[in-house]
Amino acid sequence: MTKLVEQAFAKVSELPEQEQNEIASLILEEIAYEEKWQKSFTNSKTQLEMLAEEALQEYKQGKIRSFPS
């Protein structure tokens, strides 16, 4: 556990039980959201690679062009 997490938990432990539960719920929701996003991204990686390859081929064929900076 990092020092920052330890500091955060120490501060949270000083709060009333209801507030501790609310913060714990927020943390758990964030972790669940991150895990879901990561799983979704991992599952779509092949599709993203195919789309990137298709875009690169279209660029090489002159079908698309880059925007000026």
Contacts in CASP RR format, 6 or more apart in sequence:
PFRMAT RR
TARGET T0000
AUTHOR 0000-0000-0000
METHOD contacts of the structure
MODEL  1
MTKLVEQAFAKVSELPEQEQNEIASLILEEIAYEEKWQKSFTNSKTQLEM
LAEEALQEYKQGKIRSFPS
12 19 0 8 1.000
12 20 0 8 1.000
12 23 0 8 1.000
12 24 0 8 1.000
13 20 0 8 1.000
15 23 0 8 1.000
55 64 0 8 1.000
58 64 0 8 1.000
59 65 0 8 1.000
59 66 0 8 1.000
END
